[in-house]
């Protein structure tokens, strides 16, 4: 059963990774770039602060920071270091890698040794989950969450297209990110609840 799943995962990887297109090479390499992800997360955080009238701005920064910290460390220490599944760029001779650095394309960099789960997917989906839940009562919630989900899917797809992860790495990384985002949101709600209780007691 496991071997069949792994074979299917490899088949899907080749299907996506070998579907080359100059336009997609440019676009998906940028979406997979650490710097572009940081810029988008920064814009998301600023938008949430603006929608929330800049109240408790520090708390939204803490949410983003905690999501990144937990998603990055857990994806490495509890998955990559334990399962030790080689990235397709290391395991498959026909894997086509594409990386961007300092605005130049690199096609010989294979990335880290292990790829299960995708830290990119875990990071992005932890942010998507926590920020969507924070914004769920705002009037632009549906548009906001739809844009975030689309961004997360593109980032995940780019990691397969660029040769650094199997689709299974990305899906499992996204699921991990959703769980982490939910936990961080519950912590956020607890802090908000404690703050409101203290304010109410002070007013009384």
N, C-alpha and C positions, 0 to 999 in steps of 0.2 A: 504493500500500500504506500509506504513512505517512498520507496524507489519510484513508483509510478508518479507520485506527486512531484518529486524532484525532476524527473524526466520531462513532465509537462511544464514545469517551471522553466527548464532550460529551453524547451521548444518555444514558449512564449517570449523568452528573452531574445532568442535569435530572430523571431518574427518582428519584434520591435526594433532591436538594435541594428538589424541589417536593412531596414527600410530607410535608406539614406536619401537625404534631400538637402541641398545647400542652404535653403531657407531655414529648415528645421535645425540644421547644424548650428546656425547662428543664434536662432531664438532660444532653443533648448539649452545650449551651452550657457547662455546668459542666465536663464532661469535656475540652472543648477549651480551657478557661481555663488560662493559664500557671501561675497560683498553685496550682490543684488538681493539676496534673501534678507540680509541685515537692513538694507535700505527699505525694503517693503515692510518688514516688521516694525521699523521705526515710524513709517507713515501710518501703519495700522494703529500703533500706540498713540500717536499724536491725534488721530481722528477720534479715538475713544475718549481721550482727555477732553477734546473740544466738545464732543457730544455731552459729556458729563459736566460741562461748564468749569473744567479745570479743578473741580473739587477732588480732593484726595488723589492728586496726580501722582504722588509718590507711590501710592498703592498699585496703580496700573503698571508702573515701571517694575515694581516688585513682582507682580504677577508674571510679566514677560521674563524677567530674570530667573525666577524660580522654575518656570516652564522649561527654559533652555537648560538650566543646570540639571534638573531631574532627567529630562529627556536625553540629554547628551551622555550623562554619566551612567544611567540605567541601561541605555542601549548598548553601551560599550562593556561595562563591568558585568552586567547580568545576562547579556546575550552574545555579543561578539566574542568576548574572552572565554565564554563557556562553550558555545556551540562550535565556534571556530570553523564556520563555513566559508570557504574561499570565495572571494569575489569572482564573478565571471571573467573579469579582466586578468585574473591570475589563473583561473581554472580552465578557461577555454581559449584555445589558440586563435579561434576565428572571431573573438570579441573585438569590437571596434570601439576604442576609447576616444573620448573627446573632452578636453578640459580647457577652461579659460583662466588665464592668469595675466594680470597687468594688460588686459585687453588684447592678448595674443593667444591663439589657439595652440594647445599642446595635445599631440596625439600619441605620445609615447609614455605618459605617466599612467601607471596602473592603479594608483590610489593605495590605501591601506590594504593589508593582507586579507582581513575578514570583513564580510559584508552583511551578516545576519545579526541584527535587523538594521534597516537603513536609519542612520541618525538624522539625515535630512528630513525623512518622512516623519520621524518621531518629533523632531523639533517643530516643524511646520504645523502638524496636526494638533500638537499640544497648545500652540498659540491660537489656532483656528477654534478649537473647542472652548478654551477659557474665555477668549474675547467674544465669541458668539454668545455664550451664556451671559456674560456681563451685559451685552447689548440687547438681550432678547426682549426687553420692554420698550426699546426705542422705536420710533416710527419707521426708521429705515432699516430695521433688523433684517428683513428678508433679502433686501438687495445686498446689504453688508455681508451677511453670512454666505450668500450665493457666490459673491466675488471671492471670499476667503476660501471656500470649498474648491472653486475652479482653480485658484492659485495653488492650493495644495495638490490637486490632481496633476496639474502641469509640472510642478516640481518633482513629484513622484515619478511621473512618466519620463521626465528628463534624465533621471538617475539611471533608468533602464536604457534609454536611447543613447546616453553617453557612455554606456558600458560598465558602470560601476556597481550595479545591483541587479539581481534577479527580480522579477515582479513579486515573488513571494516575500523577498526582503522588504520591499516597499509597503506591501499590504500589511504585513505584521508590524512594521515600524509605525504605520499610520494608526493601527489599533492600539499600540502602546502609547502613542501620542495622545489619542482620544482619552484613554484612561488617566494619563498624567494630567491632561488639561482639566478633566472633571475633578480630580483630587485638588488641584490648585484652586479651582473655582470654589470648591467647598471651603477651603481655607480662607479665601477671600470673603465669602459670605459670613463666615464666623467672625472675622475681624470687623466687618461692617456691622454685624448684629451687636457685637460687644461695644462698638463705638456709639451706636444708637441708644443702647441701654444706659451707658454712662451719661449721655446727653440728657436723656429723660430724667434720670435721677437728679442731675444738677438743676434742671428746670423746676423740679418739684421742691 
